[in-house]
């Protein structure tokens, strides 16, 4: 424990942010680094609990009290060593993870949690600045080859681990750049892509091979890939978006969130977007349907494109400001949250259902027709009943659907392999992360369903151990937590 009474003497300090007027004028990251003394003081708040419940909250099992104490004492090299024991990419989780560890922090029972996420990010950025993170290729190769399909956090974590074990790893990505949703789903203002490229350069120097523009199951058959590799990992994510099946859905100006976010991320990469295909919020009245993280990503993007107005709709009621009696610590607190994008403007509308759209003579969306709803439980199922006399209409020019995902896309790779699916439509796997097809493994959202970046990395690491053990008869890779 760093400072004996640090949690009593030091208050939580929120991460510094750029002024709203400044950040809306560009696509750079919202948050700024802490001053080093302030960050060390935040690490001093950690109580090094006898039972560190932050471990329970973190799917990666990060050694949080260890590196909090090391940061407080200024032992940064030791801190990055502890951090890398459990997390391949702390510079990504330190920016993108919602920090379930903080929800499980013992201080969070009746006070403000330790700023775990901020300390994590400061450690890895210090390590890069000092040159402590450099390519370290494996000393010996096993002669085994593994193909990883999908270059999101699950696929990249597995590739990194398998390469360290000495296997020859090739990552296949259907897009033109590596990164999956890290590249084209996450806006630049949440994570500048130079931080993705920086780590990919290290992995490539260590021997991981990247092949872009290859849609496995379309451009190359899964059978050929299996014939050329000793094992195959399916880490293609859950890219099948949930649609809104209401009258008027076919009108122009209604788009899936990922279609919209991907296009803006391509612009930020320097790609030209044909005018006929361009989706922009500039000068438009925008409605985002979906109140989660993807909806917030759309919100921040809409602001930066210069929308005339924006409203974010959520079917569920507004969360409470504090934990309810049915949501006790150390579970993830289901409370009202305000992201940086919400601070920048827009209306948040809860308990509302979109019933239909109507359009103009040229087939563009012009009006949204909705109603307020009330959440009720009937026969053990949650339903949303319209509230009488609450129907409304509003003018819209652009509608973005950010209602989550239904699971992996079935056509192509999965149908060719014939892998077994779960009742929820995800790829089934056994305790060793192998699918119903021998030598074919799976990890991440493809088998779990839409989830967090920390779960993706944790599952990529676990699948890598399963593959390594299957190939070699045993594995020295870290066991899952």
ZAMARGU-4260 file (C-alpha; in steps of 0.2 Angstrom, whole numbers, plus 5000, padded with zeros to 4 digits):
<rodrens>
0) 5000/5000/5000 | 5008/5016/4995 | 5001/5030/5006 | 4993/5023/5022 | 4979/5036/5022
5) 4979/5041/5004 | 4961/5037/5001 | 4956/5048/5016 | 4967/5063/5012 | 4966/5063/4993
10) 4951/5066/4982 | 4948/5058/4965 | 4953/5070/4951 | 4944/5068/4935 | 4955/5066/4919
15) 4959/5083/4911 | 4949/5087/4895 | 4951/5100/4881 | 4938/5114/4881 | 4923/5109/4871
20) 4925/5124/4859 | 4942/5118/4855 | 4939/5099/4853 | 4923/5102/4842 | 4935/5111/4829
25) 4945/5095/4826 | 4946/5076/4828 | 4960/5075/4841 | 4957/5066/4857 | 4946/5074/4870
30) 4957/5069/4886 | 4974/5076/4891 | 4987/5068/4901 | 4988/5071/4920 | 5002/5080/4927
35) 5014/5067/4934 | 5012/5072/4953 | 4993/5072/4951 | 4993/5055/4943 | 5005/5048/4957
40) 4993/5055/4970 | 4978/5046/4962 | 4988/5030/4963 | 4991/5033/4981 | 4972/5032/4984
45) 4973/5013/4981 | 4970/5004/4998 | 4978/4988/4992 | 4963/4979/4999 | 4965/4961/5006
50) 4953/4955/4993 | 4955/4967/4978 | 4938/4967/4970 | 4945/4977/4956 | 4952/4960/4950
55) 4934/4953/4950 | 4928/4968/4939 | 4942/4966/4926 | 4940/4952/4914 | 4959/4953/4911
60) 4963/4951/4930 | 4975/4966/4929 | 4986/4967/4944 | 4979/4984/4949 | 4985/4987/4967
65) 5002/4982/4962 | 5004/4995/4948 | 4995/5009/4958 | 5008/5007/4971 | 5022/5007/4959
70) 5016/5023/4951 | 5014/5031/4968 | 5032/5027/4971 | 5038/5032/4954 | 5043/5015/4949
75) 5037/5016/4931 | 5047/5002/4924 | 5040/4990/4936 | 5023/4996/4933 | 5023/4992/4914
80) 5030/4975/4918 | 5015/4971/4929 | 5003/4979/4917 | 5009/4969/4902 | 5008/4952/4912
85) 4989/4953/4909 | 4986/4965/4896 | 4994/4966/4878 | 4987/4983/4874 | 4984/4994/4889
90) 4986/5010/4878 | 4969/5004/4870 | 4960/4999/4885 | 4966/5014/4894 | 4957/5025/4882
95) 4942/5014/4877 | 4937/5003/4891 | 4922/5008/4902 | 4932/5003/4917 | 4922/4989/4926
100) 4937/4988/4938 | 4932/5005/4945 | 4914/5000/4948 | 4921/4986/4959 | 4934/4996/4968
105) 4931/4995/4987 | 4931/5014/4988 | 4916/5014/4976 | 4905/5007/4990 | 4902/5024/4997
110) 4915/5036/4989 | 4924/5039/4972 | 4934/5024/4965 | 4952/5025/4961 | 4956/5032/4944
115) 4962/5015/4938 | 4960/5018/4920 | 4969/5034/4920 | 4984/5026/4929 | 4984/5012/4917
120) 4985/5024/4902 | 4999/5034/4910 | 5010/5019/4913 | 5009/5013/4895 | 5012/5030/4888
125) 5027/5033/4899 | 5034/5016/4894 | 5032/5021/4875 | 5040/5038/4879 | 5055/5030/4888
130) 5058/5017/4874 | 5054/5002/4886 | 5041/4995/4873 | 5051/4988/4858 | 5050/4973/4847
135) 5056/4957/4855 | 5054/4943/4842 | 5053/4925/4849 | 5070/4916/4850 | 5064/4900/4843
140) 5050/4896/4831 | 5039/4880/4833 | 5036/4877/4814 | 5017/4878/4817 | 5007/4891/4807
145) 4991/4899/4814 | 4978/4910/4804 | 4969/4923/4813 | 4953/4929/4805 | 4949/4946/4811
150) 4960/4960/4817 | 4950/4968/4831 | 4956/4967/4849 | 4952/4948/4851 | 4962/4943/4835
155) 4976/4954/4839 | 4978/4949/4857 | 4978/4930/4851 | 4990/4934/4837 | 5002/4943/4849
160) 5002/4928/4862 | 5004/4915/4848 | 5018/4924/4841 | 5027/4925/4858 | 5024/4906/4859
165) 5035/4905/4843 | 5021/4901/4831 | 5020/4909/4814 | 5004/4920/4814 | 4995/4928/4800
170) 4981/4940/4803 | 4968/4941/4789 | 4957/4957/4788 | 4943/4960/4775 | 4945/4979/4777
175) 4960/4988/4769 | 4968/4992/4786 | 4971/4982/4801 | 4961/4985/4817 | 4943/4980/4815
180) 4931/4991/4825 | 4947/4999/4833 | 4951/5006/4816 | 4934/5010/4808 | 4921/5010/4823
185) 4930/5020/4836 | 4930/5039/4832 | 4947/5048/4831 | 4942/5059/4846 | 4941/5043/4857
190) 4957/5036/4851 | 4969/5043/4838 | 4974/5029/4826 | 4992/5033/4828 | 4991/5024/4845
195) 4984/5009/4835 | 4998/5010/4822 | 5011/5011/4835 | 5007/4994/4843 | 5004/4986/4826
200) 5022/4991/4820 | 5029/4983/4836 | 5019/4967/4832 | 5025/4967/4814 | 5043/4969/4819
205) 5041/4954/4831 | 5035/4943/4816 | 5016/4944/4815 | 5010/4945/4797 | 4996/4956/4792
210) 4985/4953/4776 | 4972/4966/4772 | 4958/4966/4759 | 4955/4947/4762 | 4937/4942/4766
215) 4940/4924/4771 | 4925/4914/4764 | 4924/4925/4749 | 4941/4930/4743 | 4949/4914/4749
220) 4940/4899/4755 | 4941/4893/4773 | 4946/4876/4767 | 4962/4883/4758 | 4966/4893/4774
225) 4964/4877/4785 | 4975/4867/4772 | 4989/4880/4774 | 4989/4882/4793 | 4989/4871/4808
230) 4975/4880/4817 | 4963/4893/4813 | 4955/4906/4825 | 4939/4915/4821 | 4939/4932/4828
235) 4928/4941/4816 | 4917/4950/4829 | 4898/4952/4829 | 4895/4963/4814 | 4877/4960/4811
240) 4868/4976/4816 | 4851/4976/4824 | 4839/4984/4812 | 4823/4995/4815 | 4809/4986/4806
245) 4796/5000/4805 | 4787/5008/4790 | 4798/5020/4781 | 4814/5011/4785 | 4818/5011/4767
250) 4819/5030/4765 | 4836/5038/4761 | 4845/5046/4775 | 4843/5032/4787 | 4859/5023/4791
255) 4867/5010/4802 | 4879/5018/4815 | 4894/5008/4808 | 4891/5014/4791 | 4891/5032/4797
260) 4906/5030/4809 | 4917/5020/4796 | 4915/5033/4783 | 4921/5047/4794 | 4935/5037/4800
265) 4940/5034/4782 | 4940/5053/4780 | 4951/5055/4795 | 4963/5042/4787 | 4964/5053/4772
270) 4953/5043/4760 | 4941/5051/4748 | 4923/5048/4750 | 4913/5049/4734 | 4900/5063/4735
275) 4886/5051/4730 | 4890/5040/4745 | 4894/5053/4758 | 4884/5053/4774 | 4886/5069/4784
280) 4877/5078/4798 | 4882/5095/4792 | 4867/5107/4794 | 4855/5093/4797 | 4842/5088/4810
285) 4849/5072/4817 | 4841/5058/4827 | 4852/5044/4834 | 4842/5029/4840 | 4851/5020/4853
290) 4858/5026/4870 | 4874/5016/4872 | 4892/5019/4868 | 4890/5017/4849 | 4876/5031/4850
295) 4888/5042/4860 | 4901/5039/4847 | 4889/5045/4833 | 4884/5060/4844 | 4902/5066/4845
300) 4904/5063/4827 | 4888/5073/4823 | 4894/5088/4833 | 4910/5089/4824 | 4902/5088/4807
305) 4891/5103/4812 | 4873/5096/4814 | 4859/5109/4816 | 4852/5099/4830 | 4853/5081/4837
310) 4843/5070/4848 | 4848/5053/4855 | 4833/5041/4858 | 4833/5027/4871 | 4820/5014/4873
315) 4824/5011/4891 | 4820/5023/4905 | 4833/5035/4912 | 4845/5026/4924 | 4846/5032/4942
320) 4859/5044/4948 | 4865/5031/4961 | 4864/5012/4962 | 4847/5004/4965 | 4844/4991/4978
325) 4844/4978/4964 | 4861/4983/4958 | 4873/4981/4973 | 4892/4984/4974 | 4903/4976/4967
330) 4892/4973/4951 | 4894/4986/4937 | 4884/5001/4942 | 4869/5004/4931 | 4868/5023/4934
335) 4866/5038/4923 | 4882/5043/4914 | 4888/5058/4905 | 4901/5055/4891 | 4912/5068/4884
340) 4901/5068/4868 | 4885/5071/4879 | 4894/5086/4887 | 4896/5094/4870 | 4877/5095/4867
345) 4862/5087/4860 | 4846/5080/4869 | 4844/5064/4877 | 4827/5057/4876 | 4822/5041/4887
350) 4807/5029/4886 | 4803/5033/4868 | 4799/5021/4853 | 4801/5026/4835 | 4785/5019/4826
355) 4788/5024/4808 | 4796/5037/4796 | 4789/5047/4783 | 4798/5055/4768 | 4798/5068/4754
360) 4793/5065/4736 | 4811/5061/4732 | 4812/5046/4744 | 4821/5055/4758 | 4817/5054/4776
365) 4808/5070/4783 | 4799/5065/4798 | 4800/5053/4813 | 4784/5047/4821 | 4786/5041/4839
370) 4778/5038/4856 | 4783/5037/4874 | 4783/5020/4882 | 4782/5012/4899 | 4793/4997/4903
375) 4783/4983/4911 | 4786/4965/4915 | 4773/4952/4909 | 4775/4933/4911 | 4793/4935/4916
380) 4797/4946/4900 | 4801/4964/4899 | 4789/4973/4887 | 4787/4992/4882 | 4769/4998/4881
385) 4764/5014/4873 | 4759/5028/4885 | 4742/5035/4879 | 4741/5052/4871 | 4760/5053/4870
390) 4762/5051/4851 | 4773/5064/4843 | 4782/5069/4826 | 4798/5078/4823 | 4807/5084/4807
395) 4823/5074/4803 | 4836/5074/4789 | 4847/5060/4795 | 4843/5045/4806 | 4857/5034/4813
400) 4853/5017/4820 | 4864/5012/4835 | 4854/4998/4843 | 4868/4985/4845 | 4872/4969/4836
405) 4864/4952/4834 | 4880/4942/4832 | 4892/4937/4818 | 4887/4937/4800 | 4882/4920/4795
410) 4886/4920/4776 | 4903/4916/4769 | 4915/4910/4782 | 4904/4902/4795 | 4892/4894/4783
415) 4907/4886/4773 | 4915/4879/4789 | 4898/4873/4796 | 4902/4878/4814 | 4889/4875/4827
420) 4880/4890/4833 | 4873/4894/4850 | 4855/4897/4853 | 4859/4916/4853 | 4867/4914/4836
425) 4885/4915/4841 | 4899/4903/4837 | 4899/4888/4849 | 4916/4883/4857 | 4922/4870/4870
430) 4932/4874/4886 | 4948/4874/4875 | 4941/4888/4864 | 4939/4875/4849 | 4923/4876/4839
435) 4914/4860/4833 | 4926/4859/4818 | 4943/4852/4823 | 4958/4864/4822 | 4946/4879/4821
440) 4945/4890/4837 | 4935/4906/4841 | 4936/4921/4852 | 4929/4938/4856 | 4912/4945/4850
445) 4910/4931/4837 | 4907/4918/4851 | 4902/4930/4865 | 4891/4942/4857 | 4894/4961/4857
450) 4904/4966/4872 | 4919/4976/4879 | 4937/4978/4873 | 4943/4970/4889 | 4933/4954/4886
455) 4939/4953/4868 | 4957/4954/4874 | 4955/4942/4888 | 4946/4930/4876 | 4960/4932/4863
460) 4973/4928/4876 | 4963/4913/4882 | 4960/4906/4865 | 4979/4908/4861 | 4983/4897/4876
465) 4970/4884/4870 | 4978/4884/4852 | 4996/4883/4859 | 4991/4868/4870 | 4982/4859/4856
470) 4997/4862/4844 | 5011/4858/4857 | 5003/4846/4869 | 5005/4859/4883 | 5006/4878/4885
475) 5017/4890/4894 | 5006/4905/4890 | 4997/4913/4905 | 4981/4904/4910 | 4965/4913/4909
480) 4959/4922/4925
</rodrens>
